[in-house]
Amino acid sequence: MHADAEKAAWVYIMANHRNGTLYSGSTVDLVRRTWEHREGFIPGFTRKYGCKMLVWFEVHPDLETALVREKRLKRWRRAWKLKLIEEMNPHWHDLWEDLSL
């Protein structure tokens, strides 16, 4: 993770299964936010479509930078997002398991 984690922010992608429905978001607390999605505490898209797997993330120096990246990702074609995920996580492993240790 980022050396200055208190100022860092993350952009992430959640999925309901491999090649399934994707959701992109940003946060200053990736562990908490992922847990909220997994437990269904966030009303809306991720709860409706069961996006509980953290399949991709990247760290940014601050929330403003992360928000810019998130907005760009939301405009990407699905194929580009799938490629991004598979470059980091080719087996679509749920990265939550690594974060929550």
C-alpha positions, -999 to +999 in steps of 0.1 A: +000+000+000+009+037-001+036+049+023+015+078+035-017+059+040-035+086+059-036+109+029-039+081+003-071+072-016-080+042-036-100+036-068-115+001-069-136-023-089-162-046-073-178-075-092-205-101-085-185-129-103-158-133-129-168-113-160-200-103-143-214-069-133-188-043-124-189-013-101-161+013-098-157+036-068-132+055-048-125+058-011-100+069+015-105+036+035-104+006+011-108-020+039-139-003+054-155+005+021-150-030+007-165-045+039-195-022+036-201-034+000-197-071+010-221-068+039-247-049+019-245-017+040-243+005+009-277+009-007-278+011-045-260-006-073-236-029-055-263-043-032-288-046-060-264-066-082-245-084-055-211-069-063-192-082-033-158-092-048-130-067-048-113-075-080-090-045-087-077-014-069-050+012-072-037+038-047-035+075-053-019+103-033-052+120-024-089+117-029-091+144-055-067+124-078-087+092-071-120+108-080-106+120-113-094+084-121-128+070-109-147+093-133-125+083-162-129+046-154-167+050-153-166+062-189-144+033-201-157+005-223-164-027-205-136-045-224-110-020-212-121-026-176-119-063-180-084-060-194-074-038-165-087-063-139-071-092-156-037-075-158-037-072-120-058-102-111-060-127-139-079-153-119-104-128-105-093-136-069-113-117-043-087-093-031-107-086+001-091-118+015-057-102+012-068-068+026-086-082+056-057-102+071 
